[in-house]
Amino acid sequence: MKNKTAAPPASADAPSRAEAEAAVRTLLRWAGDDPTRDGLIETPSRVVRAFEEYFRGYHDDPEAILQKTFEEIEGYDEMIVLRKIRFESHCEHHMAPIIGHAWVGYIPSGRVVGISKLARVVETYAKRLQIQEKMTSQIANTIEKVLNPQGVAVVIKAEHHCMTARGVHKPGTDLVTSRMLGVFRDNPITRQEFLSMID
């Protein structure tokens, strides 16, 4: 059975689902179509459900995700890298898709976190309206704050549909951003070791 996306908790000033669906109908009329025709009758409710999925990251706490750690690591203090974490986000300027991959590395200081948690941190920030530069920093800064490792490195490569499917129409281009903290910033050899794992 397919899991349904849970509705986000409503804040006191949040519009109701009915208001959100009415807004979609308004946009459909503005675009020149008839929201009452058969093919569009259910579109407003589908769009609202899709938005709940696209933007569920606003209701998750990335710092809480990293709280459970493991200290029985036999002194392991080498680089840990989770590669090519696929994500789907949306540009905060046009609400167009951003599709890409993230590489996340850190060097532990006595404790490690489950690797799925690194992917969940990426996912949490991706499921918000974003610019890639901010998302890159958010991921690295959160890992540094919670785990206090020797260093953190994050690289993101993504295609932005706000410039590939509209605007300048340059399909096949991607944006690459990085944030290096601790030993990844201070030690060129460590930084290069991490970058050599980016493919």
Buried (B, 14 or more C-beta within 10 A) or exposed (E): EEEEEEEBEEEEEEEEBEEBBEBBBEEBEEEEBEBEEEEBEEBBBEBBBEBBEBBBBEBBEBEEBBEEBEEEEEEEEEBBBBEEBEBBBBBBEBEBBBBBBBBBBBBBEBBBBEEEBBBBBBBBBBBBBBBBEBBBBBBBBBBBEBBEBBBBBBBBBBBBBBBBBEEEEEEEEBBEBBBBBBBBBEBEEBBEBBBEBBE
